[in-house]
Amino acid sequence: MTAKTVIVVIAFSLIFAGLGVLLWVWYFTGASSAREQPSSLERWLAKEARHFAMPSEAKRLKNPVAYSPEVLEGARAHWADHCASCHANNGSGDTQIGRNLYPKAPDMRAAPTQQLSDGELYYIIQNGVRLTGMPAWGSAGDGEGNQDSWKLVLFIRHLPTMTVQEAEQMQKLNPKTLQELEEEKTEQEFLNGSTPVSATKNHR
């Protein structure tokens, strides 16, 4: 058994031991609510589990997509439509869904995310993170060639310097509920000078 294998075995033993302690605490205290903030032990365990679950070759992957304003614009639109419901337009994670996940959606602008390599970010987008709200967005046959995911990596790098104006522009691209779509339709009808159907019904 090599020294590296021994280290991995010890690390996983510590992780499972920690999980056992957490399960014991949850069972006897009922502290299983998703409203609570993860403890420092949980955060450490999650970080180490992600570290050891990440293939070494994934960390070394280089982004094949070159930066350009057009690429960033497309990635921004993709983020607004697919990612912002959990991560917010500005990457803060301050959304109704993001705040109520367990663990909470991370602030993508902060060091724990920005210090990951491009390959690590790509791997997370493609494969998700178990025991969190992060799903796997890549298909089984994508390999290293999912251009949309690589473009999102470029956008994640841009998040710390994104302007308020950019975030506001993205609001137009965010998914709308049926109620929001109906309100927009009613407002547009009013601006066009026609009487909204709902208003006509209310006056009968």
ABEGO torsion letter per residue (X at the ends): XBAAAAAAAAAAAAAAAAAAAAAAAAAAAGBABAABBBBAAAAAAAAAAAAAABBAAAAABBBABBBBAAAAAAAAAAAAAAAAAAAEAAGAGBBAAAAABOBBBBBAABAAAAABBAAAAAAAAAAEBBGBABBBABBAAAEAABAAAAAAAAAAAAAAABBAAAAAAAAAABBBBAAAAAAAAAAAAAAAGBBBAAAAAAAX
